[in-house]
Amino acid sequence: PTFAMIYLLGVIGVSIRCRRPAAILNAVLSVTAFDYFCVPFHNSFFLEDSNYILTLIAMLVVALVISTLTFKIRLQNAAAMNAEIAIQREQTRNSLLSAVSHDIRTPLASIYGAATSLLEEEERLTARARHELIESIAEEASRLNRLLGKLLEMTRLDAGAELKRD
């Protein structure tokens, strides 16, 4: 029984550390080694008692079940990690879109405010005030243009364009 437990610990260890084919090969080789070294008529594969055959078959089945279960756990773990990565990616994307949306609306609000002031209050504004509003529109339009240029560069990089390092 002690060797059988050591055998099962070895099977579990290899199943956890290695891929499925290696775990199955380990199970088969372990049963074979157990038969060769631990079953009466040591150092031979001869089995005189049918109970030993049933025991070895049971040990092999247990080893195969263990390797299959650890493989399934590994797959579930990978799926959970992929789901977590997808959730983090979506949260990052939403945060980025929120930040970009805010950064675009700020110059647009300034442009809109200055332009509507020029349209609605043109006669009441001094030449200096009109000039300041026009400068504000030009500055904010330039800021918006730079922001959109950077955003387009980011999308090109995300799409796989190559970086030019200067």
C-alpha positions as CSV (number, residue, x, y, z in Angstrom):
1,P,0.0,0.0,0.0
2,T,2.9,2.4,0.7
3,F,4.3,1.9,-2.8
4,A,0.8,2.4,-4.3
5,M,0.4,5.7,-2.5
6,I,3.9,6.8,-3.6
7,Y,2.9,5.7,-7.1
8,L,-0.3,7.8,-7.0
9,L,1.6,10.9,-5.7
10,G,4.1,10.5,-8.6
11,V,1.2,10.3,-11.0
12,I,-0.5,13.4,-9.5
13,G,2.8,15.3,-9.5
14,V,3.5,14.5,-13.2
15,S,-0.1,15.2,-14.1
16,I,0.1,18.7,-12.5
17,R,3.5,19.6,-13.9
18,C,3.4,18.1,-17.4
19,R,1.0,18.0,-20.4
20,R,-1.5,15.2,-20.9
21,P,0.5,12.8,-23.1
22,A,3.4,12.9,-20.6
23,A,1.0,12.2,-17.7
24,I,-0.5,9.3,-19.6
25,L,2.9,7.9,-20.4
26,N,3.9,8.3,-16.8
27,A,0.8,6.4,-15.7
28,V,1.5,3.5,-18.0
29,L,5.2,3.4,-17.1
30,S,4.5,3.7,-13.4
31,V,2.1,0.7,-13.5
32,T,4.6,-1.3,-15.5
33,A,7.4,-0.4,-13.0
34,F,5.1,-1.2,-10.1
35,D,4.4,-4.6,-11.6
36,Y,8.1,-5.2,-12.3
37,F,9.4,-4.2,-8.9
38,C,6.6,-4.6,-6.3
39,V,4.4,-7.6,-7.4
40,P,5.7,-11.1,-6.4
41,F,8.1,-12.6,-8.8
42,H,10.1,-9.4,-8.5
43,N,12.1,-8.3,-11.5
44,S,9.8,-9.9,-13.9
45,F,6.5,-9.1,-15.5
46,F,5.0,-12.5,-14.6
47,L,1.7,-12.3,-12.7
48,E,0.5,-15.5,-11.0
49,D,-2.5,-14.0,-9.2
50,S,-5.4,-12.5,-11.1
51,N,-5.9,-10.0,-8.3
52,Y,-2.7,-8.4,-9.2
53,I,-4.0,-7.9,-12.8
54,L,-7.1,-6.2,-11.4
55,T,-5.0,-4.1,-9.1
56,L,-2.7,-2.9,-11.9
57,I,-5.7,-2.2,-14.1
58,A,-7.4,-0.2,-11.3
59,M,-4.1,1.7,-10.7
60,L,-3.9,2.5,-14.4
61,V,-7.5,3.7,-14.5
62,V,-7.0,5.9,-11.5
63,A,-3.8,7.3,-13.1
64,L,-5.7,8.0,-16.3
65,V,-8.6,9.6,-14.5
66,I,-6.2,11.8,-12.5
67,S,-4.3,12.9,-15.6
68,T,-7.6,13.7,-17.4
69,L,-9.0,15.7,-14.5
70,T,-5.8,17.7,-14.1
71,F,-5.9,18.4,-17.9
72,K,-9.5,19.6,-17.6
73,I,-8.6,21.8,-14.6
74,R,-5.7,23.2,-16.6
75,L,-8.1,24.0,-19.5
76,Q,-10.6,25.6,-17.1
77,N,-7.8,27.7,-15.5
78,A,-6.6,28.9,-19.0
79,A,-10.2,29.8,-19.9
80,A,-10.7,31.7,-16.7
81,M,-7.4,33.6,-17.3
82,N,-8.4,34.4,-20.8
83,A,-11.8,35.7,-19.6
84,E,-10.1,37.8,-17.0
85,I,-7.7,39.3,-19.6
86,A,-10.7,40.0,-21.9
87,I,-12.5,41.8,-19.0
88,Q,-9.4,43.9,-18.2
89,R,-8.9,44.7,-21.9
90,E,-12.5,45.8,-22.1
91,Q,-12.2,48.0,-19.0
92,T,-9.0,49.5,-20.3
93,R,-10.7,50.2,-23.7
94,N,-13.6,51.8,-22.0
95,S,-11.4,54.0,-19.8
96,L,-9.4,55.0,-22.9
97,L,-12.5,55.9,-24.8
98,S,-13.8,57.9,-21.9
99,A,-10.6,59.8,-21.6
100,V,-10.4,60.4,-25.4
101,S,-14.0,61.5,-25.5
102,H,-13.3,64.0,-22.7
103,D,-10.2,65.3,-24.3
104,I,-12.0,65.8,-27.7
105,R,-15.0,67.5,-26.1
106,T,-13.0,70.1,-24.3
107,P,-11.6,71.9,-27.4
108,L,-14.9,71.3,-29.2
109,A,-16.8,73.1,-26.4
110,S,-14.3,76.0,-26.6
111,I,-14.6,76.2,-30.4
112,Y,-18.4,76.0,-30.2
113,G,-18.6,78.7,-27.5
114,A,-16.3,81.1,-29.3
115,A,-18.0,80.6,-32.7
116,T,-21.5,81.0,-31.3
117,S,-20.4,84.2,-29.4
118,L,-19.1,85.6,-32.7
119,L,-22.3,84.7,-34.5
120,E,-24.8,85.9,-31.9
121,E,-22.9,88.9,-30.5
122,E,-21.0,90.1,-33.5
123,E,-22.3,93.7,-33.5
124,R,-21.8,94.2,-29.7
125,L,-18.2,92.8,-29.6
126,T,-15.2,95.0,-30.0
127,A,-12.6,94.2,-32.6
128,R,-10.2,93.1,-29.9
129,A,-12.8,90.7,-28.4
130,R,-13.7,89.3,-31.9
131,H,-9.9,88.8,-32.5
132,E,-9.5,87.0,-29.2
133,L,-12.5,84.7,-30.0
134,I,-11.0,83.9,-33.4
135,E,-7.6,83.2,-31.8
136,S,-9.3,80.9,-29.3
137,I,-11.0,79.0,-32.2
138,A,-7.8,78.6,-34.0
139,E,-5.8,77.5,-30.9
140,E,-8.5,74.9,-29.9
141,A,-8.8,73.7,-33.5
142,S,-5.1,73.2,-33.6
143,R,-5.2,71.4,-30.2
144,L,-8.0,69.2,-31.5
145,N,-6.1,68.4,-34.7
146,R,-3.0,67.4,-32.7
147,L,-5.1,65.2,-30.4
148,L,-6.8,63.5,-33.4
149,G,-3.4,63.0,-35.0
150,K,-2.1,61.2,-31.9
151,L,-5.3,59.1,-31.8
152,L,-4.8,58.1,-35.4
153,E,-1.2,57.2,-34.7
154,M,-2.3,55.0,-31.8
155,T,-4.8,53.2,-34.0
156,R,-2.2,52.6,-36.7
157,L,0.2,51.2,-34.1
158,D,-2.6,49.0,-32.7
159,A,-3.4,47.8,-36.3
160,G,0.2,46.6,-36.7
161,A,2.0,49.5,-38.3
162,E,5.7,49.6,-37.7
163,L,7.4,52.2,-35.4
164,K,9.9,54.5,-36.8
165,R,12.5,55.2,-34.1
166,D,14.2,58.5,-34.5
